[in-house]
Amino acid sequence: MATSGKVIRCRAAVAWAAGKPLSVEEVEVAPPKAGEVRIKIVAASICQTDDHVAHGGFPNIDFPVIPGHEGAGIVESIGEGVTSVKPGDKVIPLCIPNCGECTFCLNPVANYCLKSHFVETQNVMPDKTSRFTCKGKQIHHFLWVSTFAEYIVTPECAVAKIDSAAPLDKVCLLGCGFCTGYGAAINTAKVKPGSTCAVFGLGGVGLSVVMGCKVAGASRVIAIDINKDKFAKAKELGATDCINPQDFNKPIQEVVTEMTGHGVDYSFEAVGRVDTMIAALASCNMNTGVCVMVGELPSGGVVPVDPLLLLTGRTWKGSVLGGSKAKNFIPKLVSSYLEKKFNSDLLITHTLPFAKVNEGFELLRAGKSIRTVLLF
C-alpha cells in the first residue's frame, strides 16, 4: 500500500486523564517494527471494560491512552518477520495475545498468555515504546489493541486472521464481549445438555452467556437483571425465565434455589459486583454446582466468601476471553457466525459514526445499549 513504511495521521479517541470524556484527536501512527502489524480498523464496539479504563478503574493503565479492545479491520502493512497475516487480510486484534512460547501457550488447556496485561502491562509495545503520538506527546496503547483509533499497531501474536467473507461491522464484537460470554458457557463451564443455568447480568457479555447455554443444550436458563427492559432480548436469545431481584423480598439466591429445587447446575456472574458474585456462587447447587466469574470487579475490589459454600463441593471458576486460546477460538467463532450457528447481530443495538464515541458511552451507562458499534 502507498502508506506502507510511513507515519499515518488519523483519528483516535484519546483518554487524556481518568474521569474525563474521550477526546477525538488527530494522532500519528508509526509504521510497524519487526514482528508487528499495522491494521486499519473498520469497526469497533464499546465494552464496559472501556468505561472502567476511562474512569481509571482498570489496573495498571497509564494515561494518556487510546482505549478500545473490540474491533475488526484490514491489515495495512506488516513488519519484518511477520508470517501469519499479510496486507489486505481481514483480522480481529486480540486483547489477550498468544505468544506460542510461554508455559501457558504451550499448555493445550490454558488460554492466558504470560505476555498479557496482568502479568506484564501492555501499555507500550514489547520494545517499551509506543506507536502513537498526539500533539507531540506519546500516547499509550490499551492491551496492545486500542481499537478506538483508525489505525493501530500491534504485535503479530495479538492478531487473528479471519474469514474474508466476514462483515467487519458485525464480527467486531467477537473480539471480546461475545467471545467472553459464549466461551464461558461452552469452554469454561462446559454446560451439558439438559442442565440448568442462571446468568446474572444481561449486558453484552451476559446475553452471550445465555446464547452459549442455549447452544450447549441447557434445558433451563434463568436470566437475572434489575433492568427488566433487557428481558425480551434475553428470551429471544434463549432464556427460559427472567427475574428481577428487586421484585422479591428475599435474597435472589434463595429464589433461584426454590425455582430449581437445589440450585442450578451452572451459574455465571457477568456484572462485576461483590453482591452478585456471592449470589451467583450460592445459586448453583451445593455439591456439583459450577459458578463461573465473568464480570470484572473494579480495581481493588475484594469478595468475602463463606468457605462453607465451597466445602460441600461447589466449584468457583474464573474465565477470561472465553476460556480458550483466542488466536484459534475467535476465527472459529467467525466461521460459526457465517454458518449461522448463532446470531450475535442481536446484541448490536446501536451503530454510530466514530465521532459520536462519547454518545455511545452515555447509552452504555444509561443501560440503553447492549453493544454500540462505531464505524470509521
Secondary structure, DSSP 8 states (H G I E B T S, - for coil): -TTTTS-EEEEEEEB-STTS--EEEEEEE----TTEEEEEEEEEE--HHHHHHHTT-STT--SSB----EEEEEEEEE-TT--S--TT-EEEE-SS---SSSHHHHSTT----TTSTTTS--SS-TTS--SEEETTEEEB-STTT--SBSEEEEEGGGEEE--TT--HHHHGGGGTHHHHHHHIIIIII---TT-EEEEE--SHHHHHHHHHHHHTT-SEEEEE-S-GGGHHHHHHHT-SEEE-GGG-SS-HHHHHHHHHSS-BSEEEE-S--HHHHHHHHHHB-TTT-EEEE-S---TT------THHHHTS-EEEE-SGGGS-HHHHHHHHHHHHHTTSS-GGGGEEEEEEGGGHHHHHHHHHTT--SEEEEE-
